[in-house]
Amino acid sequence: MRVLPITCFFLGAAGTILAFRSPDYSNLTVAIVRAEPVNFPMPILNKNWTGVEFDLNATVAKGLKLIGEAADNGANLVVFPELWFPGYPTGMADNVTMKPWLSNYVENSLELNSTHWKALVKAAMKYETYIAPAFSHRENGNIYMGQALITPTGSFFVRHKLRPSGGERTIWSDGVTSDLQVIATPYGRWGILECWEHFHPAMTFNVQAQAETLHLASWPYTPDAADPQAEPFESLEINLAAARVYAVNSNAPLVFASVGNARFLDAQGLDLSVVEAKTSTEEQPLLYHSFNTSGLAETVPYTTEGEQSWGILQQIYDSFPNYIPKIVGTFVQRRVNPTSNL
């Protein structure tokens, strides 16, 4: 876990408490980004990158504009889709297909404490708004699929996708389990995961066990239902199913941030607010949803009496089939891909 302060913060055993300010914390307005990054091929399932380069400078500028627009419309939290900075490489998220773009992509991956990062932190402080960017994070010669929560005081929490999915794992390095944290805020307890992490108990169980009151979920892009061009892994039907199940299991509302189809789900996994991919991202770059957060900051950070508890974890371990060898395979071992080898 990386909690990197610009202003003061407090680390507690029940979670990471970040930022305190004086507004009314009984209502939270979320702005969910559904507009595409700069140079992202549109419409949603267009995967032709011919002659296109990733542009972090322009994408950060666009992101800052969206943050300002969201704040002007009363948002207290702005959530971005997966790898929005500098963009998800649709149709080529593996080290073979993406080879011609890899150097450009690494160069346009976001570094902490860079000018670009400081601009995002400054925006959070200027607008007194929480920002949840999702980005390709360049650090120590590797890139990671990063997510963060930047607070209105300028402190921030950063995590990495534990195991990038499919071909992603040939480009981005694995995260660490200590990143599976829930953040305590004055609005309640917020968990953060991205895309297909929502399918895997190795990522979901420990986050859900920490008693989220809101879950921030970032997908890269999502078409509308029954789109004949969509592969199963990128279809709305498959990915929204994971989001709905997650909301039910965590008993927490869920932000579904994605280029194109964006949603806010209640704790029963049902839609409360939706903008479909067919809606112009220029006309409606953001989806807003407000909900009552009274008392959520006092939520007990765990339970001993639920499906996501230590007792259940022990039950799973004890009941693991005896005939299956208790061997840690190479799949579980942390994989690191130095950018010099890509």
Number of C-alpha atoms within 10 A of each C-alpha: 14 12 18 16 16 14 13 12 18 11 12 11 7 15 17 18 18 26 20 13 11 6 10 11 18 15 14 19 19 25 29 30 31 32 29 27 23 21 15 25 18 11 14 19 18 12 14 14 17 7 5 11 15 25 20 21 16 15 22 21 15 16 23 17 13 19 27 19 15 25 23 10 12 17 23 24 24 27 28 33 34 27 26 30 27 29 28 23 22 18 13 17 19 18 17 13 13 18 15 10 16 18 13 13 22 21 14 21 22 27 18 13 12 9 12 17 15 15 15 21 24 17 24 28 18 14 17 19 25 27 25 26 24 31 25 26 26 20 14 9 12 20 25 28 26 24 28 20 28 28 28 25 23 26 20 23 21 21 25 29 25 24 26 22 16 10 14 18 19 18 26 30 24 25 21 14 16 11 20 24 22 26 23 25 20 22 21 22 25 23 24 26 26 25 24 22 20 22 15 11 11 14 20 20 19 18 22 26 21 24 24 28 25 26 26 23 28 31 26 23 28 26 24 18 15 10 12 10 11 16 11 11 10 19 19 21 16 14 19 21 13 18 25 21 17 24 25 17 19 26 19 23 26 31 26 30 32 27 31 28 27 29 26 26 24 20 21 17 23 17 14 13 15 15 20 17 22 12 13 14 19 10 8 12 20 24 22 21 17 16 12 12 18 15 12 19 18 13 13 12 17 16 14 11 10 12 15 21 19 16 14 14 15 11 11 11 10 10 9 11 10 8 6 7 7 9 6 8 7 8 8 9 10 12 17 17 17 15 18 9 8 16
